[in-house]
Amino acid sequence: MHYGLVLEQSRKAKSVRHLYEHLQHKVNRREWIPSIQIDNVSGENGIRVPAPERYRVLNLRLLDEHLSPYFKTNLNLFQMHMLDDRVDVWVYKAHRGWLLVFEDVPSGPKPFGQNGFDTR
């Protein structure tokens, strides 16, 4: 599992908070996940982002915060570029911000071309 912790001081904090509040009203409370612990980061009241709503997570453009001290992640920049609507996403309320958990993130590029790579 990969994660991104958006701290309250981040430029993206307000957008993530609005996303979380939107999902609170949209997703049934019985489907919420009580808590999670990844590395030394814990989150509570997790909400799985439904497939039709995943564009909201992609529109956050978290890769803009990749080098920010207010954004902690175990994703590298390439993986952040590879996020799409096929990746499962959960949003949790964390102690000092919001925790986004990503599952099924590709670890590398898919082979392409006739030989499985670029022949240029």
Disulfide bonds with the S-S distance in Angstrom:
none
